[in-house]
């Protein structure tokens, strides 16, 4: 996993030390003290526990998901009712997750790539570059609940009233626009860090070759550098998508406490939904868990299963991109 | 990125200066947004801090009752109430995040060493995706599993009837507990630490390790005395990041911690681990409906300000620690 913040400015290159990993030859087993052996056993145990936890999560949710997930849940919206059989499904939540994911990444991707390009290719004045770098790190460190609270302030302002429902001058401030904008800040650092890593890994002579044939800096970036760094950009985007899909705090606060779409009347088609409140799978799971307002554990399991499938699919996609990028061969410097 | 076939990069639309200025403006916007966020949070929080002073961080009274009073006072036209003593929430945050980070630090260090040096190829091929997967599971799923699996297990099998009876008048030990919160938070933050630690361990210069091996030190000792020691700055960085993540975790802890304003007391012995509480971040989620009341709004923003400030302080401390260690030749 590409951790955006921790790799830091120095960026420990993973290519440095793959060769001398196995140092079996000539080692004397007697040199291993009892404490060393116990330590190694602890290593194995903890490694196996990690695997066991992951397998347990997947298998348990798989079993519960198959038991409780009915295809009709994916197509019917939630409704009020007394028992779990009367309350419909979570189609609105599913669509809401997709909307939020698309909108969030649609903001985070261009902004993140733009910042990364500026940092790597331009970065003047140097002071601003340093500030921008720390800003990205700081945004990565802001708890999402704080972002959510900040969102309530900006989107309740009358200037941004057109992005959500408003009545008699009071702006509700909760809408897909509001939630997606704040969620894009969650994805932004991942996209920026990953793109930056990609751009930094392109050796200098590639740029020089492009400048030498008369291309400008921005043309080089658009035609050569960004296409080359595409795997890293894609990785960042998918990691960001995973964060957006999995975030709950911002959704709970900024998408309105509802389980259905609440379109705004009197607005043209896509806008009326985007300006209205809604729900996502994470919000549905949160509310349907025993501690939430709905308390329908079976449906919570079903929705959590669907959510987990999405996350697994994203993980697999990251793997595929990595493998392809590895196969295509990188610039040998 | 494949635009039209025309070489539009020569046109005025994408001239270099313009692109630079545009991207620069974008960067400035994001920086300004962050500054606006910080300013907004602290300005909104000010009334709560101003009314309480340092007592804000102190104890006294039940936080939930205070929050309720604050909320109600905002509905009427009368005098706003701001009295708020957050110690119960702060103490709960310290216990849960501290416990989880200590546990995760121990586990992830061993797992990272294992992953980098000792695991056979097949094992590291399994373990790496596992770590990545655990890091990407949404927190609400951890919360759900906690509520439906871990909490009932603790409530039904670990807590005994006499224990429940002994505190029956004060709190109910139903399984929503410190223990559940710490365990699940550990699982959430450990993968993050493992991936950062193993990056750091891989970046240790092979020559240093080989030098140690060449002196006849076995691989285990070499890894701990040279590898882990050299990678200390990354250990600090990973731990700091994990602390920040734990402090900001709202939803999972709101589900598992019990959501009761109560300060678990270590003097209670074993029951201490079964006592419910509620950290700072989940308090915001739980009281989000009272944002409309002005004093409640200020109080919630004050909690957010504390979260923001402590996350920033941890990052700063981590940065200072890493700088200090770098002096001794430690890289990464």
Interface residues (C-beta under 8 A of the other chain):
Chain A: X1 X3 X5 X6 X7 X8 X10 X12 X13 X14 X16 X17 X19 X20 X21 X23 X27 X28 X31 X32 X36 X39 X40 X42 X43 X44 X46 X47 X49 X50 X51 X53 X54 X57 X60 X61 X111 X114 X115 X117 X118 X119 X122 X124 X128 X131 X132 X135 X136 X137 X138 X139 X141 X142 X143 X144 X145 X146 X147 X149 X150 X152 X153 X154 X185 X188 X215 X216 X217 X218 X219 X222 X223 X226 X227 X230 X239 X242 X245 X246 X247 X248 X249 X252 X253 X257 X282 X285 X286 X289 X290 X291 X297 X300 X301 X304 X307 X308 X311 X312 X314 X315 X318 X319
Chain B: X1 X3 X9 X14 X15 X16 X19 X20 X23 X24 X26 X27 X28 X30 X31 X33 X34 X36 X37 X40 X41 X44 X107 X110 X111 X113 X114 X115 X117 X118 X119 X123 X126 X127 X129 X130 X131 X132 X133 X134 X135 X136 X137 X138 X139 X140 X141 X143 X144 X145 X147 X148 X149 X187 X190 X191 X192 X194 X195 X196 X199 X200 X202 X203 X204 X205 X206 X209 X210 X213 X216 X217 X218 X219 X220 X221 X224 X234 X237 X238 X241 X244 X247 X248 X249 X250 X251 X254 X255 X259 X281 X284 X285 X288 X289 X291 X300 X301 X304 X307 X308 X311 X312 X315 X322 X331 X332
